[in-house]
Amino acid sequence: MLRIAAALTALAIGATVVWAQNLEVIKQRREVMRAIAKASSVNFKMSRDQAPFDLATVQANLKTMQEEIAKFKGLFPDDSKTGGGTDADASIWTARADFNKAVDNYIAAARTAAGEIKDLASLKTEYPKLVKNGCGGCHKDTDDGFTLRLSDSFKKLQQPLQ
């Protein structure tokens, strides 16, 4: 009888841990990042002469990037640290002010880019600044970022949502 009670207790604790994972918000984070990656990829290709330059598309993508990243701060409640294929580093929760600053810097960098990009030449000059100062705030090439390296993140975003 004691073993049955212990087993039931273990199952209840395990179910509580699984239930405590906010998988919906993790999915929402990935959807936000997918939208940003999609918009960013088009602009990146234009900046590398891999796609024809279109100012209206660039500006629309920059607007999408700003709107999507603005949602980000609210997508990291305490019950979403693990599960659902998240790549969010624990430092998001332990260094929340730094994370929020990185999000604010991204928004500012995207706004600056939107104001400065008027043609292909300015896209080639300004877009790398957005990637460095915006995306690079969380996606670092070292282990001190808030998530995966940027190239690794793009690869993962190509995979279906879990």
Summary of the structure (lengths in Angstrom):
residues: 162
radius of gyration: 19.3
end to end distance: 38.7
largest distance: 75.8
contacts: 450
relative contact order: 0.13
helix: 72%
strand: 0%
